[in-house]
Amino acid sequence: MASDKPLSTGGTAASGLSDVPGEAKTMTTRVMETGASTVQQFRPIRQIGQHLCAFHYYASDMSRQVEAHHYCSHVNEDVHQCLVYDSDQPSARLIGVEFIVSEEVFLTLPEAEQRMWHAHEYEVKSGLLFMPGLPAIAEQPIMAKLVKTFGKTWHFWQFDRGDALPLGVPQLMGAFFADGQLKPELPRAVEQRYGVQMEERRKMRADLKGPERAVDQLAEQIKRGMGLETELKECALPGKEGPGVGGVGVAGMAAAGKEHVGQVGRKTTGSDPTARIGG
């Protein structure tokens, strides 16, 4: 049955589950889910072994900042893959994904690709990145590895602007890299909710060593007052001649992605590169 709920509030207020269009889950659906879960194997999901809480900003607008909960599994010692949710509750929305690689892997990437990755050094050493429920001392060996890594993050659900569903093109996200960038109310709320002290973690992690050779290209661009935004372009499908192919197909978008490296363009976020961006 169609819903009369709007797809977006049209403002800056975050959407909630009550805003999502659709009918409430029925008892029949619940029973079918329970039955299926008793016999099906959720092998990829069961590989998840870490829950990381951090904060992301939109690479096209640093003033847009959100709390992000990462549920990560290790592909190997150098590559992690994470599902990103807006909370750690059963009602959490799946808002994006993040891929994490070691400095060694990052250095093998083309320069154009490196622009879409962010370093984790600051958020680890500042205490902003932590593992809910884990004592600070128990996090230390994990943080000693994460501090040298780089992440590539895409958000699909812009709930912070009021979207009730994942609307529009995926948004490239970044991680904070200096004091004064993150709005103070965000970490304050997290500290109160989880009973953590980020300043305590900052002191404990002060001696951790970040990347030795790699440079955070996204951070360097933000410092110059330039961001990155994504766009969707119509393109000719392989094997077709002329523009009249009736829209954008999956194959066409894949080809465009190879040609334009994810369709990343430039966008100004401020006229003064040294000014505080967002906050």
VENWO-V292034 format. One record per residue. N is the residue number from 1. SS is DSSP state (alpha for helix, beta for strand, coil for the rest). PSI is psi in degrees with one decimal (none if undefined). D_FIRST is the distance of its C-alpha to the first C-alpha in Angstrom with 1 decimal. Layout:
N&SS&PSI&D_FIRST + N&SS&PSI&D_FIRST
This chain:
1&coil&135.3&0.0 + 2&coil&151.3&3.8 + 3&coil&147.2&6.5 + 4&coil&11.1&9.8 + 5&coil&139.5&12.0 + 6&coil&149.2&14.8 + 7&coil&-18.9&15.5 + 8&beta&146.4&19.0 + 9&coil&-15.0&21.1 + 10&coil&11.1&23.6 + 11&coil&-155.1&26.4 + 12&coil&-3.1&28.1 + 13&coil&137.2&26.5 + 14&coil&139.7&24.9 + 15&coil&159.9&21.2 + 16&coil&174.2&20.2 + 17&alpha&-29.4&17.6 + 18&alpha&-16.9&16.2 + 19&alpha&-15.0&15.6 + 20&coil&126.1&13.5 + 21&coil&149.1&9.9 + 22&coil&162.6&7.2 + 23&coil&155.4&7.2 + 24&coil&148.6&10.8 + 25&coil&130.8&12.4 + 26&coil&165.4&13.0 + 27&alpha&-35.8&16.6 + 28&alpha&-45.1&16.0 + 29&alpha&-42.3&15.1 + 30&alpha&-42.7&18.1 + 31&alpha&-42.1&20.4 + 32&alpha&-39.8&19.6 + 33&alpha&-43.7&20.3 + 34&alpha&-43.1&23.4 + 35&alpha&-44.3&24.6 + 36&alpha&-38.5&24.2 + 37&alpha&-18.4&26.0 + 38&alpha&-18.7&29.0 + 39&alpha&-22.7&29.8 + 40&coil&150.5&28.6 + 41&coil&122.9&30.9 + 42&coil&62.5&29.7 + 43&alpha&-46.4&33.0 + 44&alpha&-42.7&32.2 + 45&alpha&-35.8&30.6 + 46&alpha&-6.5&33.6 + 47&coil&-13.1&36.0 + 48&coil&128.0&35.0 + 49&coil&1.5&38.0 + 50&beta&141.7&38.1 + 51&beta&114.6&36.0 + 52&beta&134.7&37.3 + 53&beta&130.3&36.4 + 54&beta&-166.1&37.3 + 55&beta&141.1&36.4 + 56&beta&152.4&35.3 + 57&beta&153.3&35.8 + 58&beta&129.7&34.2 + 59&coil&-17.8&36.9 + 60&coil&-9.9&36.3 + 61&beta&96.0&36.5 + 62&beta&-14.1&38.4 + 63&beta&-15.1&37.5 + 64&beta&111.6&33.9 + 65&beta&137.5&34.4 + 66&beta&151.6&32.1 + 67&beta&140.4&32.7 + 68&beta&129.8&31.9 + 69&beta&118.6&32.0 + 70&beta&128.5&33.1 + 71&beta&108.0&32.8 + 72&beta&147.6&35.4 + 73&beta&155.2&37.0 + 74&beta&121.2&40.3 + 75&beta&-43.1&40.5 + 76&beta&-167.3&44.2 + 77&coil&-18.3&46.7 + 78&coil&-7.8&46.0 + 79&beta&127.3&42.2 + 80&beta&154.5&39.3 + 81&beta&134.7&35.6 + 82&beta&138.1&33.2 + 83&beta&134.8&29.6 + 84&beta&124.3&29.2 + 85&beta&163.4&27.0 + 86&coil&-9.6&27.0 + 87&coil&-177.9&28.3 + 88&coil&18.6&29.6 + 89&coil&160.1&27.1 + 90&coil&-26.0&24.5 + 91&coil&10.2&21.8 + 92&coil&146.5&23.5 + 93&coil&137.4&21.8 + 94&beta&106.3&23.3 + 95&beta&-14.6&24.6 + 96&beta&-169.5&27.2 + 97&beta&153.6&30.1 + 98&beta&137.7&33.8 + 99&beta&133.9&36.6 + 100&beta&131.1&40.0 + 101&beta&157.4&43.3 + 102&coil&165.7&47.0 + 103&alpha&-38.2&49.4 + 104&alpha&-43.9&51.0 + 105&alpha&-41.8&47.8 + 106&alpha&-40.1&47.0 + 107&coil&-16.2&50.4 + 108&coil&-9.6&49.8 + 109&coil&148.0&46.9 + 110&coil&153.8&47.6 + 111&alpha&-39.1&48.2 + 112&alpha&-34.3&45.1 + 113&alpha&-39.2&43.0 + 114&alpha&-27.2&44.7 + 115&coil&-22.8&43.6 + 116&coil&2.8&40.0 + 117&coil&150.1&41.2 + 118&beta&150.7&42.2 + 119&beta&153.1&44.9 + 120&coil&2.4&44.3 + 121&alpha&-51.0&47.9 + 122&alpha&-47.3&47.4 + 123&alpha&-26.8&44.4 + 124&alpha&-52.7&46.1 + 125&alpha&-23.2&49.5 + 126&coil&-14.4&48.1 + 127&coil&-0.5&46.3 + 128&coil&-32.1&42.8 + 129&coil&124.1&41.7 + 130&beta&171.6&41.8 + 131&coil&103.8&40.4 + 132&coil&133.7&38.9 + 133&coil&-10.5&40.7 + 134&coil&131.4&43.6 + 135&coil&150.3&47.0 + 136&alpha&-39.6&48.3 + 137&alpha&-33.2&51.2 + 138&alpha&-23.8&49.0 + 139&alpha&-24.4&47.1 + 140&alpha&-49.2&50.3 + 141&alpha&-34.8&50.7 + 142&alpha&-42.5&47.1 + 143&alpha&-30.7&47.5 + 144&alpha&-26.3&50.8 + 145&alpha&-43.5&48.9 + 146&alpha&-29.8&45.8 + 147&coil&-21.2&48.2 + 148&coil&1.3&49.3 + 149&coil&170.5&45.9 + 150&beta&147.2&43.6 + 151&beta&148.1&39.8 + 152&beta&117.3&37.4 + 153&beta&131.9&34.1 + 154&beta&130.8&30.8 + 155&beta&135.3&28.0 + 156&coil&-23.8&24.5 + 157&coil&107.5&22.7 + 158&coil&65.8&24.5 + 159&alpha&-24.5&23.3 + 160&alpha&-20.8&26.7 + 161&alpha&5.9&25.8 + 162&coil&8.8&22.5 + 163&beta&130.0&20.1 + 164&coil&-9.4&16.8 + 165&coil&165.4&16.5 + 166&coil&107.1&19.5 + 167&coil&148.7&20.3 + 168&coil&-171.0&23.4 + 169&coil&155.0&26.2 + 170&coil&147.8&27.5 + 171&beta&127.8&30.1 + 172&beta&136.0&33.5 + 173&beta&159.5&34.6 + 174&beta&170.1&38.1 + 175&coil&145.0&40.0 + 176&coil&148.1&42.4 + 177&coil&7.0&46.1 + 178&coil&155.8&48.1 + 179&coil&150.6&48.5 + 180&coil&-2.5&47.2 + 181&coil&-40.9&44.1 + 182&coil&133.2&41.5 + 183&coil&125.7&40.4 + 184&alpha&-25.7&42.2 + 185&alpha&-23.6&39.4 + 186&alpha&-55.6&37.4 + 187&alpha&-30.3&40.0 + 188&alpha&-43.4&41.1 + 189&alpha&-38.9&37.7 + 190&alpha&-41.3&37.7 + 191&alpha&-43.1&41.3 + 192&alpha&-39.5&40.5 + 193&alpha&-39.0&37.4 + 194&alpha&-4.9&39.3 + 195&coil&36.1&42.8 + 196&coil&159.4&44.2 + 197&coil&106.2&46.9 + 198&alpha&-30.3&46.4 + 199&alpha&-36.1&50.0 + 200&alpha&-43.1&51.3 + 201&alpha&-35.6&49.5 + 202&alpha&-45.5&50.9 + 203&alpha&-41.3&54.4 + 204&alpha&-29.7&53.9 + 205&coil&7.2&52.6 + 206&coil&-32.2&55.2 + 207&coil&0.8&57.2 + 208&coil&142.7&54.4 + 209&coil&127.8&55.0 + 210&coil&-164.9&52.4 + 211&coil&143.6&52.4 + 212&coil&-34.5&56.0 + 213&coil&-32.6&55.6 + 214&coil&147.9&52.0 + 215&coil&138.2&51.0 + 216&coil&94.8&47.6 + 217&alpha&-36.0&47.0 + 218&alpha&-43.0&43.9 + 219&alpha&-41.5&45.8 + 220&alpha&-36.9&48.7 + 221&alpha&-42.1&46.5 + 222&alpha&-38.9&44.9 + 223&alpha&-29.8&48.5 + 224&coil&2.8&49.3 + 225&coil&17.2&46.5 + 226&beta&138.6&44.3 + 227&beta&-170.1&40.8 + 228&beta&133.6&38.6 + 229&beta&155.3&35.3 + 230&beta&153.0&33.0 + 231&coil&153.0&32.0 + 232&coil&125.4&30.2 + 233&coil&140.1&32.5 + 234&coil&140.8&32.0 + 235&coil&160.9&34.6 + 236&coil&137.8&36.0 + 237&coil&147.0&35.0 + 238&coil&133.3&37.9 + 239&coil&-5.7&39.7 + 240&coil&146.6&38.3 + 241&coil&138.7&40.6 + 242&coil&166.6&39.9 + 243&coil&-13.4&36.9 + 244&coil&63.9&34.9 + 245&coil&7.3&32.8 + 246&coil&27.6&29.4 + 247&coil&-171.1&28.2 + 248&coil&122.7&28.4 + 249&coil&169.3&28.1 + 250&alpha&-45.8&28.2 + 251&alpha&-39.0&31.8 + 252&alpha&-41.4&32.7 + 253&alpha&-36.4&31.3 + 254&alpha&-42.9&33.2 + 255&alpha&-40.4&36.3 + 256&alpha&-36.9&35.9 + 257&alpha&-40.3&35.6 + 258&alpha&-39.3&38.9 + 259&alpha&-38.8&40.6 + 260&alpha&11.7&39.6 + 261&coil&57.7&39.3 + 262&coil&7.2&35.8 + 263&coil&47.8&36.0 + 264&beta&127.2&37.5 + 265&beta&-177.5&39.2 + 266&beta&145.9&41.2 + 267&beta&135.2&40.3 + 268&beta&132.4&42.6 + 269&coil&-7.6&41.8 + 270&coil&150.2&44.9 + 271&coil&-22.7&48.3 + 272&coil&104.8&50.3 + 273&coil&-21.5&49.9 + 274&coil&-8.9&51.8 + 275&coil&155.4&49.7 + 276&coil&127.6&47.2 + 277&coil&113.9&43.8 + 278&coil&137.3&40.9 + 279&coil&none&41.7
